[in-house]
Amino acid sequence: MYKIFYQDRVIFLTDDFVSAFKNNYGLFYKYYDRKELQDLLKLFGYLTKIKKLYIFHDNLEHLFAEFTTMFTHIRAAGGLVRSSSGNVLVFNRRGKWDLPKGKVDKGESEEETAIREISEECGIHDLALGELITRTYHTYFNNGRAYLKETAWYHVNFSGPEESVVPQTQEDITEIIWLPPEELTMILGNTWLSVIDVLREARLLAF
């Protein structure tokens, strides 16, 4: 299954219609062709009270490939940074709590991107890359164009002093804080759904 964040709502691509229909509420659709899919996404854009859209096809990878043709596909990478004391780095960007991430440059690996973006956005360099946590997908619109951003998230360990962080103000980062895992709930009311998913996949949230 693919889970794609559509602003404050979610689109699921699945090959298991029975389980999705039995256990969930929302709008359900069996994929037929690209034109119909394009019309469906436009309709979902208007039906703001419907929070979940389930799109079904027997071939999940084919469905995902067809879905991505509706958007400009962008690859990104970021990290869940923890200090030697176990605290988690979060920052405030444009009024939302977020984790460091950014677009993959040409010729760059996702792992390299994650480390570079953390260094640039947070001003820290004593970083050690860990395992991949998860991949998130979210859509956004800019100048009338639709984008689908795929972000690879990694565990990252920071061995330097917590107070050495410097927010990259050019990227509208205004505040960086370190939180013990048990205090991460304080950001949940003002963060992105994709960030919540990363925290869940890293087993830092109990729900």
Secondary structure as GFF3:
##gff-version 3
##sequence-region A 1 207
A	DSSP	beta_strand	2	6	.	.	.	ID=ss1
A	DSSP	beta_strand	9	14	.	.	.	ID=ss2
A	DSSP	alpha_helix	17	23	.	.	.	ID=ss3
A	DSSP	beta_strand	27	30	.	.	.	ID=ss4
A	DSSP	alpha_helix	34	46	.	.	.	ID=ss5
A	DSSP	beta_strand	52	56	.	.	.	ID=ss6
A	DSSP	alpha_helix	60	68	.	.	.	ID=ss7
A	DSSP	beta_strand	72	83	.	.	.	ID=ss8
A	DSSP	beta_strand	88	93	.	.	.	ID=ss9
A	DSSP	beta_strand	96	98	.	.	.	ID=ss10
A	DSSP	beta_strand	101	103	.	.	.	ID=ss11
A	DSSP	alpha_helix	110	122	.	.	.	ID=ss12
A	DSSP	beta_strand	127	142	.	.	.	ID=ss13
A	DSSP	beta_strand	145	158	.	.	.	ID=ss14
A	DSSP	three_ten_helix	162	164	.	.	.	ID=ss15
A	DSSP	three_ten_helix	169	171	.	.	.	ID=ss16
A	DSSP	beta_strand	173	179	.	.	.	ID=ss17
A	DSSP	three_ten_helix	181	190	.	.	.	ID=ss18
A	DSSP	alpha_helix	193	201	.	.	.	ID=ss19
###
